[in-house]
């Protein structure tokens, strides 16, 4: 019973909530999901392979992709472009494999425009106090910067309403288990599977 | 963050699909869910306790409950009444505990009238062949009876569209894991939790 399309899962949430850590842990435990490979203009680091870690492109190539609308979303960090390639995501989904994207809140809202049928998961801090500690713990940011980032995070939390699920990151293992449960249960949604199940029964 | 109501989960599906076996296995592994205790007019068997295994009632008491609309659904099997007590389910949900009901397709549709907000899970046979084998395997039913039951099962499968999830019972352990995933992910649904999460953040 596997002529089903893959499902696009998008993990997002305010900065400092721990998206990257949760995503890494998830992929250590799970081999069914396909992590969405980003396109970037930054130089490959030692051991990084094109088409596995990233799709490495020149700045010109990347800007050409922007122009041709080949990216679902993109952003620029410290002088380098990062983006999500539309065709790659589409092809993977069509092959029946789920695709998993971990992305900032702004980017997630962009993805929603192209993939409204995706499953949007909002990673939620266990408390504001905790979020503050994590932002502080990251490095040597000034008081002002921390206050700004916290205000930013509060604004991002208000965007929770655009998501399908909210997962509290109280503990990495538990957050990962919740996300795994969402993946399994989304595959059991009646509107996704009823047609193919009825067909399978009818043809026997 | 636990001022949430419990969620009512209803496991149903065609006869012969293995609802009872899956439910028993689920409750051996899971102590968070509260199995809905039925009301019955049959005699307690040795070791069965009132209020734990069943609510034992006389025929008169049961019929009084029917009259007073105190049952979500009920049915009569081999001379005894069995029913689901409305107040008990409501109280358990209000205490914040999930309630789990395992029930025939007809009964599930009755439950839906009282609890449209419940989560309806349809247990699905891996194939018609397998369902037939299970119906035959149960005992010494005649060919005609088997054909009837299979036709009945096909009709019941058409009622799948009234459900939220479809879980294939290809293997008990896997079906149980899928149901557990549905329970976890339903608790992460944004429309269930966003209000309380925002409140929790605002109050800090």
Interface residues (C-beta under 8 A of the other chain):
Chain A: X1 X121 X122 X124 X125 X127 X128 X129 X154 X157 X160 X161 X163 X164 X165 X166 X167 X168 X177 X178 X180 X181 X182 X183 X184 X185 X186 X188 X189 X190 X193 X194 X197 X198 X200 X201 X204
Chain B: X1 X121 X122 X124 X125 X127 X128 X129 X154 X157 X160 X161 X163 X164 X165 X166 X167 X168 X177 X178 X180 X181 X182 X183 X184 X185 X186 X188 X189 X190 X193 X194 X197 X198 X200 X201 X204
